[in-house]
Amino acid sequence: MGDEENLQLQEFDEQSAAGSGADAAAEASRVPTNAKELDAVYDVPVQVSAVLGRATMQVSQLLKLGRGAVVELDRKVGEAVDIYVNNRLVARGEVVVVEDRLGVTMTEIIKSDRG
């Protein structure tokens, strides 16, 4: 890298560091004043998953499974299921029946560790 390129990169880094701190703080502290400001977010699709339980097994055990096989999960009957949004745990709940389908009712919201 030549001296001229190095100087330009250094100048760019100093300028972006000086401006980004104030901009980032202002953006982080900005709270939407009404629902209208969130309209763009409402149509973003997310994947919601309800996990009844988990099991660990070897591939050889997995290959032996067939129709009617039972896989024992790590949860007890009546224990809450985990509810994930985009692979992130957000809540726990209970399985319910809605007409002829299964559903989940949220019983506990998991607070985020992100600040």
C-alpha positions, 0 to 999 in steps of 0.5 A: 500500500502506498503512502497516499492510500494509507493517508486516505484510509487513515483520514476516512477512519478518523472522519467516520469515527468522529461522526459515527459515535454521535450518530449511533448514540442519537439513533439508539436513543431515538424511540418511535413516537407512534405506530406509523413509524413502525409500518415498514417493519410490520410486513417483514416475515419471520420464522416462528418455531415451537420446540416440544423437546430435543433428543440426541442420538448416534447416526446408527440409532437414527438409521434404525428408526422406522414407522412407529418408532418412538423418540424420547424427548428431554421434556416431561408431560406438561412442561413448557415448549420453547418458542423461537423467532428466527432461531432466537428463544423469545418465549415459552408456552403450552400446546393448545388445539385450535379447531383441527390444528395445534397451536401454542399459547405463550405463558412466559416472555423471555427477556433479551440479554441484548442491551 
